[in-house]
Amino acid sequence: MTGSIDALVFGKPNRAQAEQLVLMAGQAFAFDPTQWLNSLGDDGFDNMRTLTSGQGVAAGLVIHAVGQWFGGQRLASHAITALVAAAHVRRQHVGRALITSTLREARENRVPLSVLFASTPTFYRQVGYEPAGTSMFFRAPTHCLPSSTEGAEFAPFTPAEQAPIRELYRRFASKRSGMLDRNDHFWRMQLEPYDGSRRYAYRIDFAGSLEGYVCFQHARPSNTLIVQEALASTTRAAKAALALISHHKAIAESVVFPDGPQGSLRKLISGNQARPEPNCPEWLLRIVDVPAALEQRGYPALDTWLELEITDDTLPENAGRYVLGLQAGKATVTRGGAGHLQLDVRALAAVFSGFCHPSEMQAAGLLHGEPSEVARLGAVFSGPSPYLQDQF
């Protein structure tokens, strides 16, 4: 493929271009693209974006329209995956052109956030993304798990019976930081994945009322139970979820399960037997629309204000001075102010999610301000440790 980046056309692909993108992704990420190709008719490909020329697809990616919870408020977010450039045009900056066009489209559609897992973090940090949370899995011997069911009733459910499960997840996620408000795609990946692997899902009820659920699969020959999700709205439901898992100890020596850095499941396993799996990835956040993100986020019930000066080389329309005012935690954002706190958009993402205290960004040279201003910034963006249970 020859010619300049300016000659490439950004937009939604047609069917042939979508198939070409899937094949490119299979080559780049070393997977069999057959199942994805077969699902294009079911899922459609309106959420794909490509850079194309008369010679075909130069680069492409997939957008999943979701939400993310911060401070108890849902913000629209684009979960980005499968960004790939054709092998013969790499190192020609087509990836940067693609992600920049995608961010501008999100901003035009009033989507203030973008989130992804990065195979090449350096590239994404150059366009304004920054590590902003974790996705953690823990491993424990099944014989170390609590065995009392706490009086719970367990009932299997199918993907067709997931409406109450979705609502319980949404209530759970809304109290955390960074978790997805899932769309249909992410629910399908939890319960009915494209690879055809068998998932087993159980409600956890007390006196007929749903308080949790567990979804898992068996891994052979490693004798491991892989838990996709174990969510509980009460402590007794969390104990019951672990007990249900422990009942598989005759066929599974260990269990791997997702949980937050300070999650309840790991804390209920005695003797520090739940240990983090190696290579738990960080996810990266991008503030696409600074004033919208600041105004829509939830905050502690404070009466205060911050005067920020933001730099953003990729989306310069974000740059400038802002005043974030809080009255009992309700936010207003206006242009102006003295810019007492200077930070780039990457530092803002890490502070926004609660992943880094502002003093840590200051130590890295990404934030500047007087100690009292930095401390107030930390108080405004305090909250639970941000994490995602979905990987993409």
N, C-alpha and C positions, 0 to 999 in steps of 0.2 A: 504494500500500500504506500503510495507516494502522495505528496501534496502537503499543505500546511494544516494545522489544527483548525484554523479559521474556516477551512472548506468543509469540515465535518458538521453534520446536522445532528442536533440534540433533540430527542423526543422519544415517543413510545414506538416500539418496534412492531412490524407486521409479523405474521406467523413464521415466515421463513427466517426473519431476523431473530425472533425469539428462540427458535430452534438452534440457530447458529450460536447465540449467546450461551445456551445451555451446554452445547458441545465445547465451547471455549472454557467454560467453568469446569467441566469435567476434566479437561486437559490440565488446567492450571492447578486445581485442587486435588487431583488424583482420585476421582471417584467415578463410578459407572453412571452416566447420565440417563440411562434408559428409563428409570422410574420417574425422573423429573420430566422427561419428554412425554411420557405417557400421561402425566397429570396436567399438562398444559390445557387440555380441553376442559378439565374440571375447574381449575383455579383461574384460568385465563392468564393473560400476560400484560394486562393494563398497568400492573405495578412495576414493570420493567422499564428502564431507561437506557438508551443507547446513544453512542456517537457513531454515525454511519457516513459512508460515502458510496459512490457508485460501485466500489469494489467490495462492499459488505460492511460488517460490523467491526469497528476499530476497538470499541470498549463498551462495557455495559455493567449494569448493576440491578439489584432488586430492592424495591421500597416496600416495607410493610407499615401501613398506617396504624399506629397504636396510640396509647397514652402512656404517660409515666407519672407516678405519684411523688410529689414533693410537698412536705408540710401539710399533708391531708388534702391537697388539691391536685386534680388531674390536669396535666398539660398535654396537649397534642404533641406527638413525637413521631418521627420517621425512623424506624429500625432499618438500617442499611445492611445488606448482605450481598455476597457473591460479586463484589466489584472485581472485574477482570479486564485486562487489555489483551488484545491479540498478541501472540508471541512475537510477531515480526514488527510490531510498532511500539514495543516497550522501550522505555528511556526516551520517548519523544513527548512526554508530558501529557499524553492523552488521558491518563487517569486523573490528573489534577484538573484538567479541563472538564472532565465528566463530573467529578464530585462538586466542583464549583457551580456548574450549571444546575446540578441537583439541589444544592443548598439554596440557590437563588429561586428556584421553583418553589421550594418549601416556604421560603420567606414570602413570596407572592401569594401563597395559599394560606398564610397566617399560621403556619406550623412553627412554633418557637424553638423546638428542640430536634436534635438528630442524635441517634445512638448507634453504636456498632461495636463489634469485637474485631480487633485489628490483627491481621497476620503480619502487617508491617507498620508498627506504631509510629515510626519516624515519619513516614509519608503522611499519615493522618494528622499528626501534631503540626505538621507544616501548614495545614489548611484549617487549623483552629480547634481540632479535637484534643481532648486531654483525658487521661485516666480519671474516672469519677466514681468508681465502685468496683465491687468484686462479684464473682460468680463462684461460690465455694461448694465443694463436695467433701464429705467426711466418710471415713471408713471405720467400722467397728466390728469386733467379733459378735456374731449373733447371740452367743451364750452370755454376753455381758449386758444385753438389753433388758429393761424391765419386762416382767412376764405377766403381771396382773393387768387384766383388761379393764379394771376400774368400773365394772358393771356395764360396759359398752355393748351395743348390738352392732354387728358387722353385716352389711348387706352389699353384695356385688351390684355394680351399676354398669350400664353400657353407654357408649357415646350418645345414644339417643335420649338418655336420661340424665344429661349433665347440667340442666338448667339450675338446679339448686346448688350444685358444685360451683358453677361459675359465680353465683352470687356470694357464696361463702369466700371464694378466692378474692373477689373484688373487695369485700369488707376487710379481709386480711391485708391485701396489698395496699389499700388506701392508708393504712396506719404505718406503712414502712416508707423507705426512701428509695426511689428509683425503680421500683418494681413496675412491670408492664401492666397496663390495662389491655389485656390480650384481645386480638381480633380472632376470627374463626381459624385462620391459619395456625396460630400458636396453640389453640386448643386442640386442633387436629394433630399437631406434632406431639402433644402430650398423651393423647388417648388412642389415636389411630394413625400412626406414622406411615409415611409412604414406603418405608423399607419393608413393611409387612410384619415387623416384629410383634409378637403377642404381648399385649399389656393386660394386667389384671388390676382392676380398680374396685375399691370398696368404700362405701360410706361408713362413717362412725357416728352412730346415733345414741343418744341417751333419752330414754322415755319417749322415743319416736321423734326426737328433735335432732337435726343434723348439727354436729359440732366439729366435724373434721372429715378427711378422706385421705386415702393412700392409693397411689398408682405405682406399680412396679413390674419388673420382668426378671426372668432368670438368665444368668450368663453362664454358659457352658463352654469349655470344661473347667472354668475357674471356680465353680462352686460359690458364686457370689450372687446375692440378690441386689439388683440395681433398682433403686427407687427413683422414679421420675419426679415424684412430688409427694410430700407428706405434710399436710396443712392442718392446723388445729386452732380453733378459736378459744379453747380453754386448756388449762393444764391437764385435766383428766383426759381430754381427747388426745393430747400429745402423748401422754403415757400409754393410752390405749393403742395409738398408732404404732408405737415402738413395740408394744406387746404383740400386735398382729404380725409384725415383721419377725419377732423372735420365735414365733411358732413355726418358722421355716428352718430352724437351726439343724434339723435332721438332714436337710438337703443343701443347706447353704452355710458355709463356715463363716462368711462375713457379709456385711451389708454396706453398700455405698449409697449415701443419701445427700440431697441438697439441704443447706441451711444457711442462715445468715452468719456473719462473723460472731455475733452475740446471740445466735438463735437458741430457742428453747430446747429443741430436740437434743442437740449435743450436750446441753447442760444436764439433761435428765439421765444421761448414761454415766454411771458411776465410774470412779477410778481413772478419769481422764483417758478412757478407752476409745473415744471418738477422735481420730486424728485427721487433720486436713490431708486430702489427696495432693500429690505433687502437681505442679503446673495448673493450679486454679487460675483461670484467666481474669484479667481486669477488663472492664468495658469502658469505652470512651464516649464522652458526651460533647456535643457541640451546641453552643448557644447560637441559634440561627437568627433570632430576633431578640435583642437584648432588652428593650423596654417591655415587650410583651411577656417575656419569660419572667422578668423581675416582678411585674404587676400580677401575674397569674399564680405565682408560687404561694404556698402557705407559709406562715411564719409564727414564731412564738408570740404570745399576747403582750407585745412590747409597745411602748410609746417612744419612738426614737426616729432618727433619720441618718442617712449615709449620703455623702457627696462623692460620687465615683467619676473617675475618668478612664474610659475604656479605649483600648486600641485593638484594631482588627484589620489586618492586612488583606485578608481574602474577601471580607464583606465590609468595606470601609463605611457603608451606611450605618453600621453599628457603632462606629467610633464616635467619641465625644463625651461630654459631661452629662451626668444624670444625677438627680436627687431622688433617692428612694426614701419615702416617708412612711412610717408605720403609726397607726392609731389603733391601739388594742390588737395589733397584729394585722390589721387590714392595710394593704399596700396601695400607695399611689406613686406613680413615676412621672417625673417631669424633666425636660431638658434644662441644663444649666447647672448652677452651683459652682463651688470653688475647686472641685476635683481633689479633695483632701486625700483620697485613696486612688492611686494610679495602678492599674493592672491590665494585662492583656486578656483577650477573650478566653484563652486557655486556662489561665488562673481563675477566671470567673467561673468556668465550668466546674472545676474541682471544688471550689468554695460553695458554689450554688447547690451541689449535690450533698454537701456535708462530708465529702471524702477526705478533704484536707482542711485543716485549720488555716486561716489566713497567715498565721505566723510561719507556717511551713512553706507557703508560697513566697512569703517575704524572704525567707532564708535562701530560696532558690533564685532570687532576683526577679521574680515574676510579679511582685506586688510591692508597692512603696507607700508608706504612710506612717504617721506618728503612732506610738504604741497604744494610746487611748483609742485612736480610730480603728486600728487593727483589732483590738479587743472587742470593740462594739460590733465590727463586721462579723467576728466569730460568734457573738451572741445572737445576732440576727439570723445567721444561717445554721444554727445548731439543730441537731435532730438525730434520729437513728442512723446507724451505720448503713450506707447505701449498698444494696446488692440486687442482683437479678437471679431468678431461678431459671429463666429461659436462656438458652444459648443459640446464637444464630450467626 
